[in-house]
Amino acid sequence: MVSRSSALNHTYERLFKAVLTRLPAGALSVRYPDGSEATYGRGAPYFTLVVRSPRAYPALLRSPALTFGECYARGDIDVEGS
């Protein structure tokens, strides 16, 4: 049986991926907590966003400009590259 928390995390991850498929300009790679990696946008990715915890998904979906730094400080995400 899948826990409610796990199902909710999966839903947020699917929404996060759907938003990234609509990236208007540039490109980035994302490494997910399970180790899988995907590139979004066109061209070579500028950087890799490493999602270390599913807690980052709802925050980044809600208000990415305000919560990116908070997620980074908590260790929920990291950035590799330039």
Summary of the structure (lengths in Angstrom):
residues: 82
radius of gyration: 12.6
end to end distance: 41.3
largest distance: 41.3
contacts: 205
relative contact order: 0.17
helix: 43%
strand: 24%
